[in-house]
């Protein structure tokens, strides 16, 4: 990298923007490949705000959102706990100073050998959503504490997570009884309200669903002590969201009204903790039209679906893109990545507005990319390098 620009040529110069450390670093640095720049200080601020709002609930950071070792180490120092989806994530947390007892194994699909490994390094909390997973835990981690994940419905989340993981509510009582027969200690319930649930009030119908199961389980003699709220805490993309402290406090007020004071409440923010702390430095590779009468330009970046922007699938996440030409006249564009794959189109159904003067070689900055970019980046599809990461 070589230093080539000054803040006088900063991205977004045509509008009033908040200058943060990641944006400032990108403004004065030339990168030879797409690079995610993450500001640890911003993550620390977000963590503190969420922790304040969550009160007695403990944060288990969803490592999959951004597994940069520097981020894990900083969160360990701040007192965070962790939600791990694999043996690799458990090992990462341990390598950065986390204790096994501060890690929950939150994936409901686990190798038997990884279950045994997790218990051997001190992991105590495991998730399950089926009788077969309970059988594995009973055999390979006897004495472990298990929370059962339940399927919930939430139409207000950008990405409802109601199919791949979780047990149907109507089957939960039978699953708990089966666990009792295996001598598995069922300590509570978990759920996921849905990724990018923008307003805290949208948690209310989901909490109602889970509370009904919680109290029914207690009435049936099950010792409900752990309530795992999962993720869903939002980040700012193309629409404003409630501040993290107020959002978390509103969720916790609703939790207390429905569940009282469970022995242990945990939350698993990922996106809401790291997304706004990172931006991607990228470059325009081509601006073209398919025909002289084409209404939309095609703008191709040196980053696409396979090198970090997988969450553009279905145009679910609408990233804001700053250019050095901001403030000039704009027009609609189809935005695409560089690979030779027709799926590598980021925004087409809703074209994005970019300056008409934009051209090949222009630098751009994609905002609020700290979550699910480096972890989704491929090892090098079509020979394009995976996303570089710089942690400040």
Secondary structure, 3 states (H helix, E strand, C coil): CECCCCHHHCCCCCCCCCCCHHHHHHHCCECCCCEEEECHHHHHHHHHHHHHHHCCCEEEEEHHHCCCHHHHHHHHHHCCEEEECCHHHHHHHHHCCCCHHHEEECCCCCCHHHHHHHHHCCCCEEEECCHHHHHHHHHHCCCCEEEEEECCCCCCCCECCCCCCCECHHHHHHHHHHHHHCCCEEEEEECCCCECCCCHHHHHHHHHHHHHHHHHHHHCCCCCCEEECCCCCCCCCCCCCCCHHHHHHHHHHHHHHHHCCCCEEEECCCHHHHHHHEEEEEEEEEEECCCCCCCCEEEEECCCHHHCCHHHHHHCCCCCEEECCCCCCEEEEEEECCCCCCCCEEEEEEEEEEECCCCCCCEEEECCCCCCCCCCCCCCHHHCCCCEEEEC
